Amino acid sequence: MDVTLVHVEQQGSSPRRRRTSQVDSVLDLHDKFARLCGSSMLPMLSRVDPYGTLILSSSEMDQFISEIEVEFLRVEDPVMKDFLKSALRLARECREEEEMKLRLDGD
């Protein structure tokens, strides 16, 4: 499960005129985040599909951030803690701009 911050540029109302560009990402090389989301009882994290894509808007970042912070306090694995710190950094950046989206990509 990779977490990618993307900037969305929309000219007009047609989806064909929408352009996205990757700003930053954090890679879940060992699928630990996917497993964490699969076992999470938190509403937003439990929506994550380890084989699909979930796109979150800047308006959803407060909930996403709070759920990641809860999981951060629970995990003991230093690799997972580093991943969550990076995901939090991207989520906080996404929250600041309406044109940003956070994309959670499964395998």
C-alpha positions in Angstrom: 0.0 0.0 0.0 1.7 3.1 -1.2 0.6 6.6 -0.2 1.0 9.3 -2.8 0.3 13.0 -2.6 -1.0 14.3 -6.0 -1.9 17.8 -7.2 -5.1 17.9 -9.3 -5.5 20.6 -11.9 -9.0 20.8 -13.3 -9.8 23.0 -16.3 -13.5 23.2 -16.8 -15.9 20.4 -15.8 -14.8 17.6 -18.1 -12.9 14.8 -16.5 -10.8 14.6 -19.7 -9.3 17.9 -18.9 -8.2 16.8 -15.4 -4.5 16.5 -14.9 -2.7 15.1 -11.9 0.9 15.3 -11.0 2.7 13.4 -8.3 4.1 15.6 -5.5 5.6 13.0 -3.2 5.0 9.4 -2.1 5.9 6.9 0.6 6.2 3.2 -0.4 5.0 0.3 1.8 7.7 -2.2 0.6 6.7 -4.9 3.1 2.8 -4.4 3.0 2.8 -3.5 6.6 0.5 -0.6 6.2 -1.9 -2.7 4.1 -2.0 -5.3 7.0 -2.5 -2.5 9.6 -5.4 -1.1 7.6 -6.9 -4.5 7.2 -6.9 -5.1 10.9 -7.9 -1.6 11.9 -11.3 -0.9 13.5 -11.1 2.8 12.6 -13.6 3.8 9.9 -11.4 5.4 7.3 -8.5 3.0 7.6 -10.8 0.0 7.4 -12.0 1.4 4.0 -8.6 0.9 2.5 -8.5 -1.9 -0.1 -5.1 -3.7 -0.2 -5.7 -4.5 -3.9 -7.4 -1.2 -5.0 -7.0 2.5 -4.9 -8.6 4.9 -2.4 -8.4 8.6 -3.2 -9.0 11.0 -0.3 -9.6 14.7 -0.6 -8.1 17.5 1.5 -11.4 17.8 3.4 -11.0 14.1 4.6 -7.5 14.7 6.0 -8.5 15.6 9.5 -10.1 12.2 10.0 -7.3 10.4 8.2 -4.7 12.2 10.3 -6.4 11.4 13.6 -6.7 7.7 12.7 -3.0 7.5 11.6 -2.0 9.2 14.9 -4.0 6.5 16.9 -2.3 3.7 15.0 1.1 5.4 15.4 0.7 5.2 19.2 -0.2 1.5 19.0 2.5 0.2 16.7 6.0 -0.8 18.0 7.7 -1.6 14.8 10.2 1.2 14.0 9.8 0.7 10.2 6.0 1.0 10.5 6.5 4.1 12.7 8.7 5.7 10.1 6.1 4.9 7.4 3.3 6.4 9.5 5.4 9.6 10.1 5.9 10.0 6.4 2.2 9.3 5.6 1.3 12.0 8.3 3.6 14.5 6.6 1.8 13.9 3.3 -1.6 14.1 4.8 -0.8 17.4 6.6 0.4 18.8 3.3 -2.7 17.6 1.5 -5.0 19.2 4.2 -3.5 22.6 3.4 -4.5 22.8 -0.3 -7.9 22.0 -1.8 -6.2 20.9 -5.1 -4.4 18.1 -3.4 -5.5 14.5 -3.1 -4.0 11.6 -1.1 -4.0 8.4 -3.1 -3.7 5.0 -1.3 -2.6 2.4 -3.9 -2.7 -1.3 -3.2 -1.0 -4.0 -5.2 
